[in-house]
């Protein structure tokens, strides 16, 4: 395809949202509210046009410059799909500095369907040719009201987190032996304490109005076993963070913590609770499944931050 006759530009304003939505994606229904609430800006929503036909699009979310919409017209020939997408993304990134990650939500069995697999691979190829590299695949899970939540087993007690310093100390300790890809990347370039502070400041600090929901689990003698952070982001109630301290792993205490966090949110009548964990973190994935959480999609993350990553992506 001759790409020299393409029009590559950002949206002129929210009135062009209909043009942008001509290519479908799971986040489309949230775009209008995101623009209205300032989570997106029209100048960070780019399109590739030939005449009035939309061939590709890209959009960034929030101040962290997360690329979370990247689509091409799947009716184009394979080479053209990638070529148009790469040209759009490279051009747009010159006007959207600091892009750190590309996030794509995909069906749970995306590898099993040839058409879905090809569509995902095309978008990954476009991002890689623009300099990104694969980082992690997440399981995305949700709990719905009516799903039984285990009653407290009595082996742990739960209390609110006392203050930020207590939570940071617990987070620092929990990083020993972590299976979380973001945490492991952070530990490759900073101390455990610095990694805990970065995670807190970039993610958990936004939930300051919900701190009375956060829980520390203790043994009968008061020794801390772990913690859970139930919260609500801009879209859903979530389990924002959950960890068992190294000395207490292997006892399925994650089940107790997850049940407590879910109960905290369920008592507030939320329509669902969402959570995510790395595909390779089977102990945590199994804990979610035992608690009645069901996988509804996956998230693939690529990164441009080759020297480490920042935390804080939301769970739309």
N, C-alpha and C positions, 0 to 999 in steps of 0.2 A: 504493500500500500504506500502511495505517496503521502507522506505526513506533512509536507510543506504547505498543503492547503488547509490544514487544520486550524481552527480557532481555539486557542488555549487561554483561558481567562478565569478569574474568580467570579462568583455571582455578583451582580450589581446591587443586590439587596434581598431581603426576605421575600419580596414579591416573585423572585425567580425560583422559589423552592419547588414549584411544580415541575419546572425543567429539570432540576437536580434529581427529582424522585422518579424520573422516567426509567432509571435502572433500579431494580429492586434489591433491598437488603433488610435484614431484621431490625436495624436501627431506624428505618425510615419514619416510623410512627412517632419517634421521639424528637425529630429534627426541629419541628416548629416550636415546641416548648423549650428546647435547648437554645434556640435563637432568641426567644422572648426573654429567657432567664439569664442570658449572657454567657451560657456555657459554650456557645459557639459564636463565631462571627462570620458574616457572609464573605468577607475577604479571605477567609481560610477554607472556603468551599469552592473548589475548582472544577471546571468542566472542559472536556475536549469535544468540540463540535465540528461537524462537516455540514455546512448549511444549517438546517434546523434539527439535524439528527444528533442525539447525544451518543457519543462513542465511548466515553470514559468519564470517571469522576473521582475526586478525592476530597476528603474533609478531615479536619483536625478538631479534637475536643480539648477544651480547657486550657489553662495556662501552661500545662506541662508539654504542650505540642504533641499529643498522642494522635497519631494517624490511625483512625478507627473506621474510616470508610474509604475503600479503594475498589472500584468496580470498572469493568469493561463490558461492552456489548458482546455477549457470548455467541451471537450470530455471526460475528466476524470470523474470518479464517484464523487459525491458530497463531501464525506468525504476526498477523496484523493486530490481534488482541494484545499480545505482549508488547509489540512495538509502539502502539498508541499509548498503552498504559505507562510504559517507561518514559516516553517523551513528556506526557502530562505530569508524571510525578517529579521528574527531574526539574521541570520548569517551575512547578508550584513550590517545590522545596526551596528554591532561591528566594521566595517571598515569605516562607514560613520557617524562619531560622530555629535551630535547636530541636528539630524532630528527633525524638529519642527512641520511640517504639512504634511498631505497627501491630495492631491487634485485630484479629479476625474471628468472629463467632461462626462456628460451623456445626452441622448436625452431628450427633454422637457417632453415627456410623458412616462418617463422610468418606472413608476409604473404600467402603463396600459398593458404592454406586459410581459407575464410570463417569457420568456427566458431572456429578458433584465433585468427585475427586479431581477432574480436569479443571473445573472452575477454581477450586482452591489452589491447585498447583500453579495455574496461570497467575493468580494474584501474588502468591509467594515468589514466583520468578520475577515479576515486575519489581517487587520490593527489593529482592536480592540484587537485581541489576542496577538498582539505585543505591546500592551500598549496604543494605541491611543483611543480617545473618540470622538464621533460626536460633531461638533461645529456649522456649519452653512451650509445652502444650498442657493446658489446664482442663480438668474436669469441672464442669459447672453443674451444680446440683441445687435442688430446691425442696423445701418441706411445705406441705399444705395443711391448713386446718382440717381437723378430722383424723389426721394420721396420729396414731398413739405416740405419746412421748413417755418414755420410761419414768416412773416415779423415782424419787431419790432412794438410792440403795442403802443409805445410812453409813456408808464407809467413809464418806467425805462430808465436810461442812463447807458452806459457801457464805462468803461475806463480800461486801463491796470493796473495791480497790481503795486503799487509804488515800493515796496521792500519786502524783506523777512519778515521783522518785521510786516508790515501791514498784510501780508497773515497769519502769525502766530497768530496775534491778532484776525483776523476773524475766523480762524479755532478753536481757543480756545473758542470763544463765541458760535460758532455753535455746540459745543459738548453738550451744555445744552439741554437735552431732545432728544438726538440722538437715532435713531432706528437701527443704524449700529452695528452689533454684534462685530466687531473688536474694534470699539471705546468704546463700553460698557465694553468689557473685559479690555481694557487699563484703563478705569476710575475706575475699581475695584481695581487697584493697583498703580495708580499714579494720580497726579493732572491734571486738564484739560490742563493747559499749558504744562506740561510734555508730555501728550498724543499727543498734537498738534505737539510739537517738534519731538517726535518719529515718527509720521506719515510723517512729512515733510522730515526728514533726511533719513528714510528708503524707501521712495517712491518718493515724488515729487522732491526731490533734484536732481534726475537723469535727470530731464528734464530742466536743467539750460539753454540749448541752445534754448529753446522754450518759454522763459518767456514772450516774447512780445505777445504770444497768450492768456495768462491768463487774465481773466476779472473780475472786480468788478462791481456789479450792484448797482446803487444809485437811490434814489428818486430825484425829481427836485431840492430839496434844498441841495443835496449832501450827505444826510445820506445813509450809506451803508446798503444794503438789503441782500446781499449774494455775492457769488463768484462762478466761474466755472473755471476749469483747463483743457482745451483741450490740448492734447499732442500726442506724438507718442512714443510707446515703441519699443522693438526690432522686433515687428511683425506687428503692426497695429496702425492706428490712433485711439485714445481712448478719452473718457471723463474720465479723471483720478480722478477727485474729483468735487463735486458740493454740495453746501449747502446754505440754507436760514437761516438767523439769527433768533433766537427765537421770537423776537418782531414782526417779519414780516411774520410768518407762517400763513397758512390759506388763503392766497391771490393768490395761484397758481403762485407765483413768480418763482418757480422751472421751470415752462414752459418757461418763458422768458429767464432764465439763460441757460437752455438746448438748446433752439433755438439759442441763441447767440453762445454758444460753438460749436454747430453743424455748424453754418455758418462760423465760423473761420476756421474749418477744411475743409468744402466743398469748400471754395475759393481756397484751395491748391490742389484741384483735387484728393483727396484721393479716393481709390476704395471702401472704406467702413469706417464706424466709429463704434467702439465697445464700450460697456459699461457693467457694472454689478451692481446689487443691491441685497440686501438680499431678499429671498423669502417672509419674513414677513414684509418688508418695502413697504406696498402697496401704500402709497402716492408717493414715488419715482418711483415705477414700473408703476403706472398710468401716471405719467408725461412722462416717456419714451414712452409709447404707444401712448399718445396724440401727441407726436412729430414725430411719424412715425417709431419708433424703433420696430423691430420684434424680439421676442424671438427665438433663434436658438438652444440653448442647456442650460443645467444647470451645475452647479459645486457644488459638495459635498466636504466639507472640514472636515477632522478629525484632531485632534491636540494631540501632546504629551506635549504641554506646558500648564500644568494644573494650573499654577499661572498667566496666561495671555498670550497674543499673540503679535507678532510683525506684523507690516504692511508690504506691499511691494510686494506681489505676482503679477506677470505680467498677462496679458490677452492674451494668445497665440491665 
